[in-house]
């Protein structure tokens, strides 16, 4: 019975690894910090198809996907996924209420973004936001215009390079400093002229994810896997998780987007990590693609 990994899932503030069984649906394995992780990749990496509105449509060709690709989708499924997407601006008529947020990932790394209100803070967990606050709520296009206002008037980006987020974990300033930076930007945004009339302002209330992510005492990232390979194993103690990343006690970071599409099995008792690993680049390294925003 084949179950393909779908990467990390955040539910009720807890990380879990998702699984998809063709013809059998989906399930999840809840993770706990301090537990031993040990798995080995089997066979080839497969396209996971398209997941929309909680339902997954299988890849019609059951295509294989390169091990180093950041997404477990073939080109055809990726095109279909983005053909009706708020993130890709191909679904601008979405009638749902959206929320605008400020998300903090490290000193000087604050971004503005939007997410469907019905998702609550899930998107902030998925991105690995260490601290964050709501800024406003309203229709999709008003939320989009607010993003553009902050980018133009305050220079606030809508993306932070993935490698930069990853590199600073394990050496973050105190919670009070994180909250101060978010609150100061929130106040500057509030003072801007030109807010869309249909956007409802939300008072600043900073939320911190350090405890949820297990960041206290987390070792500084030392290395990150660059992709799984058939027969490649990952073995270690889970120290924390943030966004798509699993942080092991030895400093290894496992980007679970690279696990998606693989079938895994338990390795031999004496197994050690045997997948390609590179040093975590310093903060300020080049940009990396970010997954869909919603």
N, C-alpha and C positions, 0 to 999 in steps of 0.2 A: 504494500500500500504506500503510494508516494504522497508525501507532503512537502511542498516547496515553501521555503521561507519567504515571507513578505516584508521582513525588516522589523524595526521597532514600532510599537504602538503605545501611545499614552492614553490611559483611561483612568479616570478618578484620581489623577495625580500620580499614577504608578506606571512604571515601564513594563512592557511585555513584548515578547517576540511573537509575531504573527505567522500563521501557517495557512497555506491554501492547498486543498486537495481537489484536483480536477474531478468534478461530479460529486464531491462530498461537502463543499462549502469551506468555511474558514473557522479557525480556532486560534487560541492564544495561550502562551506559556508565560505566566507572571514571573517577573524577576525580583530577586531580593539581594540587597547589597551584602557582601560577605560570602555569597554562595560560590561554589566552584562551577566554572563554565568549561566544557570540554566537548568539542564537536569536530567532525571531519567531513569535508565535502565529498559527495559522490556524484558520478556521472558528469553531465554537462549542465550549464546554467541556462534556464529557459525563460522566455518571455512570459510575464504574468498577465498579459492582456490589459484590459481597461477596467478600472474600478470607478464607478460613478453612482452617487446616491446610495452608497452602501451595498451595491451589487457589482459583482465582478463578471465581465464578459471575457471568456477565454480567448487567447490568441488563436485565430483560425488555422494558422500553419504550425503551431507549437514550435515557433522559431527558437533558435539558440541565441544567446546574448554574450558578448565578450566579457570576460571576468573582471576587467578593469573599468567597465562602463558604470557611470554613476546611477543609471536607471535600468531596471530590469524590464525594459520594453524594447521590442523590435521597432524599426523605423515606421512600419505601418500602424502599429498600435499607438505609438507616440503621436503620430499625425491625427489619428482618430481622437485621442485623448484631448488634444489641444483644439479640436475643431468646435468644441462647445464648452469653453472654459472662461471663467471670469479672469483668471490669472493671465490668460493669453489675449484678453480683450475680445474674445469671440462669443461672449454671452453678456453683452452690455445691458440686456433687458431683464436681468435677474431681479425679481420683485422683493427679495428678502431684505431685511434690515441688516446693515453692516456696521461694524465698529472700527474706529480708527484707534491705533495704539502706538505707544512709544516703547521700544524694546532695547534694553541695555545688555551688551555682551562683554564689555570690558571698558577700561578707561578710554574715553573719547570715541567709543563705538556704540552709538545710539542710532537706531533707524526708526522710520515711520512705516507703518503698514496697515492693512485692513484685513478683516476676517469676518465671515458671516456670524452674526450675533448668536445664532443657534448653536454654534460650536463652542461658545464660551472661551476659556483660556487655552483650549487644546492646541491652537496654532503656536502660541508662545512656548509651550512645552516642546512641540515638534521642532521649533527653530533653535532651542537651547537658550532662550532668553533668561538671563540670570535675574534681572529685575525688569519690571515693566509697569505701565499704567495705561488705562483707557484715556482717550482724548476726546472722543465724540462718538455719536451714533446717528445713523440716518440712512437714506437711500444709497444705492451703490455709486451712482455718479457723483453725488455730493461728497461721499467718502473719498472717491478718486480725486476730486478737485482739492480736497483738504490735503491729501498727500502731495499734490503738485504745489500747493501753496507753501508748505513747509520746506520742500526741496528748493523752491525758487527764493523764498524770503530768508530762510535760516540755513540753507545748505545742508539740510538733514537728508541723508540718503535713504533709499527704499531697499537697499541691499547692503549687507556686510559680508565680505568674502569669507567663505567657509573656513579656510585655513587660518584666518585671523581669529575667529571665534575659538577655534580649537587650541591655538597656541597659548592663549592667556589663561586657560583654566588651570587651577592649581596654584596660581599666584595672583588672586584677585584682591582688591581693597575690601575694607570692612563694609558690612551691610549699610551703615549710615552714609558712607561715601557714595555707594551705588544709588541709594535712594535720593541723595542730594542732587546728583547729576540728572536723574530723571525728572525730579520736581522742578529744577531750574529750567530745563527745556520746556516742560509743560507750561510754566508761567510765561515764558517767552512766546510760546505758540498762542497762548490765550490773548496776548496783547496785540497780535497781528490784525490788521484790517483785512477785509475781504473774505471773511468766513462765509461759506454757503448758508443761505437762510434756512435751508431744510435740514441742516446738521445740528443736532442737539449737543450742546457742550456737556462734558462729564468732568466733575471735580476730580482733582488729582488724589489718587490713593495708590501708592506704590506697593506692588506685590513682589516678594523676593522668593526665588526658587532654590536657594542654596541647600536647604534641607531636603527638598524633594529630589534634587539632583545628587545629593550626597557629596557636596563640594567641600565640606569642612574636613580638612586632613587629606584631601585628594592629592595623590602624587602628581607633580608636574608632568604633562605629557612628554614622553620620551621618543616614542615611535608610533607609527600608524600603519595599518595594513594597506596595501595598494590594490588588493584584489584576492579573491579566493582562487585556488587551483584544484583540479581533481586530486583527491588524496591529501590535500593540505589541511592541517589541523590548527585549531586555536585552543589553547589551554591556559587557564589562569583564574584568579579570584576576582569577582566583580566588586569594584570599589565604588563606582558611581555611574551615572548615565545622564547625558544632557543632549537634547535634540536627538539626532540619529546615532549618537556615539555611545558606545560602551567603554568605560574606563576601567582597565584592570589594575590590580595592585602593583604590578611591576612597571607601570607607566605606559603600557601598550594601549593604544586607542583603536577600537574596532568600529569602523563606520558601517553600520548595519545596512546602509543602502547597497553595499557591496555583497552582503549576504543574501539579499533578495534574489529569488529565482533559482537558488541552489537547494538540493536535497542534502540533508545532513544525517550523520549517524554518530554513535558513540565511538571514540577512538580507543586504542589499546590503553591499558592502565599506565604504561610507561611513556605515553605520547607527550610531546612538547610542541609548542607553537612552531609550525613549519610552513608558513605562508610568507609571501614577499612583504617585507617591512621596510619603511624608510623613516628617517628622523623627522619629527614634527618640525615644519618650517617655522622660522621666527615670525612673531607678529609683524604685520605689514607686508607679508609675502603676497604674491600675485593673486588675483581673484579666482574664485571657483564658482561654478554654476550652482544656483540655489533651486531647490525643488519648487513646485507650484505653491502659491501663497495661500490656498484655501482648502 
